[in-house]
Each structure stands twice: as structure tokens, then as C-alpha cells.
């Protein structure tokens, strides 16, 4: 359904030289240097693709090339989970709808951060228990919440396919508006359970290495959550060789559509900023489906979910921030945007040793 190309590495040496010749010691800007190189690789690849060429022409003037972040968008996907009715969270599923209403009225953390960062925020109802009649919410519902994954498959394979199609529509719309970077967030009571199950299934890990405390559950609830997810994994294990089946068996409607958004954006050679544990689970599925997707992903932060660090390691990801977040909503991704813009700006505007008349310290 998606055709994802790897980024071009034809100009890697020139990109690195440009970064190294800035007025600073080698590597002094840490993660921002690797981030600038990644953005340059993606955007040069996109430029080559727009010219219907497999690579930029060899005479391309690297010193005149500019990076850009255009019309960045925050996409927050919401959905409910059947397992939430079985005592795995401190909050009932009704909170999903209440928080989405809060997004629509502009009162949540993600609204505050999007306003601060100048991000266009779109909230998508992927399948809450009950919809909200609000024109500001995109209605891409796959159902009234998933099935309880420890009893049956979360959804049908057709629902996964439909979710990918919905996500493609959203990404296409933003791409057509001139957007070249999307950031992903989510809302859904019970979705850390789904993300942990996806992680365990795709990385062949024991559920105890993946499950966390979500919104802050106590020891008793944590034990129940671990037990039910173990049941879910045993129930569906025979289908875990296919990432799409993993989504159908233990996924969530919002995780399906985040996965589709990642795939659709990578197909269009857009940058994708991944938020925390749940968004990273979607990224893991996307990379399992198309390895080259990894080239387009920027990982915003390491959350406090205990499985997140293992999932990041499996994706060879170095998150930009470590703030102890466990809120979701895309909040960590929003706060990473200024760092991404800083990487772009130093690459574009920082003087070289030659231009500044400074003796090189390399």
C-alpha cells in the first residue's frame, strides 16, 4: 500500500563537511549535528525526487542549499480500548472523550504547547466509545473502541486497512498545504496496554519487560495489567509474524492510524516527529513494514514508561529530550520542534571558519 524510498546518501560527505566547517569544535553541537544531517538527507532526497532523478546532480552547490521546516502540523489521534474496561487503568474510558473535548476547546497541554510553537493542531477521532459533535474534530472512526485484546482480536484486518487509508488522507491534505513535517500524538485510555503488547509481539520480549504504569497505576493494577497482557499475547501469538496482524490482534484504532500516518509521510519524504511510548509503538510497526521508514523519523523524547528505552534502542533512536514525561498527547514532540528548528538554523546560517575569519579548531 505504501512505497517508501530510502534517503539518498550521495552527498553525505558534503553535508558533514558543511557541518564540520561551522565555527565550533567538531561535534560541539551534539545531537543537533546528527539531526541537521538527517534533515539534509531527507530534504535533498525529496528535492531529487521532485526533479524525477535518483540523485541530486553532482554539480549541486551544497553551500547554497537551505533546509526548511514548513507549516509543521501536530496530529493527535484518539481512540478507546476494550481492555480498559477490565481494570488496567486508573481512569475510565470516558476520560478519552473528555480529554478530546478539552483538546477541541483549547485547554489541554498540547494546545498550550502548539500555540507556543506555532504548530497547526488537528485532532482525529479514530474510534472513541462515543463521538463528539464538534466540527474541529476530524471524524475517521473505525468503531466504538476496540475489542478487549485478552479475549479476542482488537479489530479486523479491514479496519487496519481502512485506518491506513484515513491516515493517508490526513497526511495528503497537510502535504498539499505545503507541510513538510508532521508530529504525532495520541489520546486513549488503555493505550499503553496496547503499545506494550505490540512491543512484546514485534520484539519477541516477555511482557514484563514491556508493560509500564501508564497514568500511574498502583501495584495491584499493575499486576492485573501484566497478567491480562500475558493472556492476550498467548491468545494471538500464532499471528505475530506479520506486523499488520499484530495491529489487528493487539493494536488500537489510534495506533493504526498513527502507523498509517508515518508510512504515508515517509512515502512523501516528509519528516515525522515521534512522541512517546505509544507513538513509538506505531513507529516500530511502520519500520517493521518498511525498513526505510526509519530514515524519516525524529524521536522527540524518552518517556517514563519502562519499556520505552528498550523500544528506542531497538529502533537505534537517540531521543532529543528526557523530561520525565508520561502524558502523551504529542507534548514531547511539540517541545522538540524548537530543537529541530535550531538544527535547521545553524545548518543554514552559522558562519564557517573561512567566512568568519576564525582559525579552525578542528
Order of alpha helices (4+ residues) and beta strands (2+ residues): alpha-alpha-beta-alpha-alpha-beta-beta-alpha-beta-alpha-alpha-alpha-alpha-beta-alpha-beta-alpha-alpha-alpha
